[in-house]
Amino acid sequence: MSATDTTQARLRTKRSAQVVLASFLAGVPAMWWGYGTDIDTANVLRAGRSIFDGDYQLSRPPGNFPYEITTYVLDSIGGAPLIVFASMVSAAVALLLLAGLVRREGHDPLPVLAVVALSPWWWVASTSTGDYLVAVALVLGGAHARLVDRSVIAGVCFGLAIGIRASTVGLVAAWLLAELWRNRGQLPALVRVSGVTVAVGVLCFVPAWLSADQSFAFVTTETQVTSLTTLVGRWGVKNLAFWGPFTLLALAAWFFRWIPSLRSAWVDSLLTRFALIGLVWVELVYLRFPWKPLHLLPALVFVALLVGRSERRTAYVVAGGLALNAVVTLTIAAPDVPHRATTGDLDIQLRRGVLITDIDCRLEDSALGEWPAIGSDEAYDRSVGIFDCQTQLWRSGPRMPIDQGDAGARMFSTLGTHEAE
């Protein structure tokens, strides 16, 4: 490597570190704004405590034992600030790992990091109770381990990612398929990785299996969907809320320009194959379970990989669109029945963006006082109330204040099964 290349590599590393640090510091104030806006907060804490009570009750099917127990321990030690700090660390690690993967393919990670870090939903996840970014970081860690031929470490990371968030199995499969596609000689190594992944993943779900009387009832969900139209509608309005209209337009324009180079990119780039397979998986799963916008966070990473490595200028336009979504957003429909929508009315409204709304919801929740006792009805109501506040980001029409809605009646069951419109 020439002196010029070395200087450029160091500069890229420095800039990447600066983006990660800025993203981390942006979340520091949220450490004193409660647990965040995730609807599962109360059930995760309750599940973690139940482990120590000797009567494990998972937070939601199929459970995420490693995250539940870790979150409860952190809460016992340092309360909400420590849990939020842990989420922030997970986000920073994920960004560092993402930058490392991009550098290994010889690209500047800055455009990729800009797309991810400037998304307001990344900030929401990194400052809230939630397993999303932990799972993403573990998948990226497993990918790094594979690239340096550490099969056991890769398998442990992949298995833990699945144990923390079951849908991550598709992301792991995306990486393994992306590797295998161009190098069939990797098959023995990938079989070893898969074996470790399965073993670790299965161990993570043993407590849930035992809690279900040694049956597989823990993998079921009570959620009912009335029609494909309902699914597509929810999928559409929440994708709009996640990306924002400006970002979606920019991505559409980029995609049609990029199509001619798709074949060569697929052949030449492991990360392109990983991102494409993973993106399809995430959006298909979200079409079936169109609940929280935060479930689309892996899609954000994949889009950043695709755009950031192909067109630097477009990546910054997309990042700008995501940043705009933090300030102002667009809703297009009002549900017939909040949290149980089967249809809706066209109702286009401009609203305060993701970041402004999320902070406002947190402050409104903080004004209610200390968090209620773990496992109490009041704790469930607080979780649903603050999430209900967040739904104004994709749901037109009025909303009730956090402490005045019929949150308990709309609350998902003690297993965390719910259907948010």
N, C-alpha and C positions, 0 to 999 in steps of 0.2 A: 504494500500500500504506500502510495506516494505521500509526501509531507502535506500536500494540498488536501488529499483525501482524508488523511488523519485529522487535519484541522477541521474539515467539514463534519467529520463524524463526531468530533468533540463538541462542535457547535450544536449539532442536532441533539446530542445527548443533553447538553446544558439547557437548550430551549424546551426539550421534553420535560426535564425535571422542573423547570419554572412553571410550565402549564400544570403539572401535577400538584406542585406546591400551592399555586394560586387556587386551584380547584379545592384543595383540602382546606385552606384558610377561609374560603368563602363559606364553608359550612360551620365554622367555629361558633358563631352566634347562636346557631340552632341547638347547641348542646344544652342551653338553658330554656328551651321552648317546649319541653315535654318529649314524649315518645315519638312524635311525628304523626302523620296522617294515615297510617295503614290501618285498615279495618280489622286485621288479625291480631293486633297488639294484645288485647285482653286475653284472647285464647292462647296465644303463645306463652304468655306469662303463667297462665293457669296450668297449661300443659307441663311447663318446666317445673312448677311447684309440685304437681301431682307425681312426678318422677321420684321426688324425695319423700313424698307421702306414702310411697309403695303401691300406688293405685294409678298407674299411668293412663291418662286420657289425652289422646293426641289432639293437637290444636285444630286440625282439619285433615280429611283423608288426602293422601295416605300417611300423613304425619311427616315430621322432619326432626326426628329425635336429636341429632347433633346440635341443630340450631336452637331447639326448644330448651335443652338443658343448659347450653352456653348462655343464652339470653337471660334465663332465670338467675344463673350464678352472677352474671354481670350486674343484673338489677339488684341482687342482694348486696353486692359489694359497693356499687356506686350509683345505683338508680338510673334514671333516664339519661343523664349526661354521659355515663360510661357506655351505655348501649349505643347512643348516637355516635360517640367517639369511635367505637368499634366499627360501626357502619362506614364512617369516614375513612378509617384505615383500610377497610376492604375495598372501597372505591379507589383509593390511592394505589393500592397494590394492583388492582385490575388495570388501571391506566399504565402503570409502569410495565406490567407484563405485556400489555397490548403494544406499547412502544417498542419493547424488545423484539416481539415477533415481526413487526414491520421493518425494523432495522436489519433483521437477519435476512430479509429478502432484498435488502439494498435500497430501501425507500426511506424518505424523510417521514418520520412519524408525526410531525407537527400537524399537518392537515387532518390526519385521522384523529388525533387527540382533541383538536379543536371541535370537530363534529360531536364527539362524545361529551366533552367537558362543558360545552356551551348549551347542551340540552338541559332545560330546567327540570325535566323528570329525572335526570341523573343526579341533580342536586337534591331533589325530593327523596330519592332512594338512599342517597349517601348520608342523609341526616334523619332517617326514620328507622324505627324497628322494622326489620324485613330481611328475608334471606336472599333477595334477588342478586345483590352484588357479591355476596359471599360465594354463591354458586358460580357466577360469571368468573370471579377471580380464580376459583379452583379449576374451572375448565381451561382457562388460559394458562394456569400453572402446569396443568397436565400436558398441554400442548408444548410448552417450553421443555418439560422433562423428556418428552418424546424426541424433540429435536436434538437433544444431547444424549440420546440413547439411555435414558434412565427409566426403563420400563416399569419397574415396581413403583417408583415414585409417581410416575404418570398414572398408573392404575389406582393408587391410593387417592390421588387428587380427583380423578374422574369418579371414583366410587363415592367419595365424600360429597362431591357436587350433586350426584344423584340422590344420595341420602338426605341432603339438605333441601333439594328441590327436585322432585321426581321427574318433571318434564325436561330436566337437563339431560336425560338419557338421549334425547335427540341431538343435542349439541355435541355430546361425546361421540355418538355415532357419526355425526357430520365430520368430525376431525378424523376419525379412523377411516372412513370411506375416502376422504380427501387424500389421505396418505396412500391408501391402497390403490387408488385409481391409476397412478402413474408409476408405482413401484411395487409390483407383485412380490418382489423379493423381501418386502417388509412383512409378509404374512406371518411368519413364525413369531416375530417380535410383537406384532399387533395381537396375535392370539394370546401371548403372555399378558399383555396389557389388559386385554378383555377379561381374562381370567381373574386378575387381581381386582379389576373394576367390579365385576359381578360379585366377588367374594365380599369386598368392602361394602358395596351397595346393599347386598342382602343383609349383612350384619346390622346396618343402620335401621333396617325395617323390622328386625326381630322383636324389639319392644312393642311395636304396633301390632305385630302378629300375635304376640302373647296377650296383649290387651283385648284382642278380638277373639279370645278363647281358642287360640291356635287355629284360626281360620283366616280366610282372605277377605273377610267383610270390611277390613280397614281400607281396602282400595276402592270401595264403592262410594258413590256420591248420590245424594238425594236430589240434586239439581235436575229439574225438568225443563226442557225447552219446547216451546209450543210449535215452532215452525222454523224452516230454513230462512224465511224472510226475517224473522226476529233475530236470528243469529247474524245474518248479513248486516242488518241495520245496526246492531250493537257493535259489530266489528268495524263498520264504517265510521260511526260517530266517534268511537274511541281512538281509532287510528288518526282521525282528524285532530282530536284533542292532543294526541301524543306528538304528532309531527308538526301540526300547524299548516294552514293552507299555503303559505308562501314556500315552505320547505317541500311540500308535496309537488307543487308546480316545478320547483327547481329540480327535484329528483326525476320527475317525468321527462323534462327536457334533456337531462343528462342521460337517462336510460336509452332514449332513442338514438342518441349520438354514439352510445357505447356499444350497442348491439353488434355492429359489424366486427368489433374486436373481441367479442365474447369468447369465440372459439379459441383464439390464441391465448387469451388470458386464462382460460380454463386449463389449457394444456401446460402453460408455463408456471403458473402460480398456485402453490399449495393453499395460500391464504384465500385466493379467489374461490377455489373449490369449496373450502371450508365455509366461507361466508355465504356463498350461494345456496349450498345445501342447508346450512343452518337457518338462513333467512326464510326459505320455503317452509321448513319445519315449524319455526316460531309462528309464522302467520297462519299456517294451517291449524295448529293447536289453538291459536287465539280465535280463529273462526269458530271452533267448537266450544271454546270456553272464553267468550269475550267479556271478561270481568274487569280487572283493574288495568288501567293503561300501563302500570309499572311492569306488567307481564311482558311488555314489548321491549324491555331494556336490552335483551340480547340482540333483537333486530337492530337497535341503534348501533351496537358494536359492529354488526355485520355490514350495515349500510356504510358506516364510517370506513371500514376496510375497503369496500368496493369503490367508493367515491374518492376517498383520500389517497388511494394509490394510483388512480387513473387520471384524475384531473384536479390539480391543486387548486385552481381558481374556483371550480365548481364546489369543491369541498368547503371553501371559505364562504361561498354563497349559501350553501346548506347550513353551515354553522351559524351564519347570520340569521337565517330563517328560524332556526331553533331558538336563538337568543331573542328574536322578536316574539316568539311564542311565550316567552317568560313574562312579557309585558302586556300583550293583548292577544286574545284568542277568539275563535269563532265557534259558535254552537249553531246547529242547523235544525234540531228537532226537540220537541218536548214529549216525554213518554206519557202513555195513557195512565199508567199506574207506576209511580216511582218505586224502583227496586223490584218491580214485577212486571215490567213493560212487555206487552205483546204487540203493540203498535205505537204509533206516535204521530204528531202533527208537525208539519213543516213550520219552523219558527226560527228564523235566522236572527242571531243577535251577536253583536260584538261585546266581549266581556274582558274584564281584567285577566291578565295572563296567568300562567301556571305559577310562577314564582310569587307574584303578588298575592294571588288567591291562597296559595299554600301557607304563606307566612301569616296572612290574616286569619286563616282557620286555626293555626297553632296559637296565635295570641288570644283568639276568642276562647279556645279550649283552656288555655292557661288561666284565664280570668275566672274559671269555675273553681279554682283552688287545687288542692292536692289530689293526686290520682287516687281513686277509690281502692278499697282492699281487693287484692287479687282474688278472682273467682266470684266476685259479687256482681249482682245485676247492674249496679251503677257503673262498674268497670266496663261491662259489655256495652252499656248505653254510651259511655264516653267514646269508645272505639268506633261505634257506628255513627255517632253524632259528628265526629270530626271528619270521618270519611264522607258522610252525607254533605258536609260543607264543601268538600272537594269536588263532589259530583257536578257542581255548577260549571265546571270546566268542560263538560261534554253534554250537559242537559240544560236545555232552555227552560224558561219558566221560573217561578219563584221557588225559594227554598225556606225551610224553617230554621231558626237559630239552633245552635248545637243543643241547647238545653230545653228546647220546646218541641222537638219532633217526637213521633212515636217510635223512637229508636228501638226500644225493647221488642216491640211487636214485629219489627222488620229484621231483627237480628237473626243472623244465621244460627243454626243449631249449635250445641256445645261441641260438635265435631267440626265446626267451621264451614259447613256447607252453606253456600249462599249464592244468590243470583242477583248481581247488581246490574241495573239496566245500563 
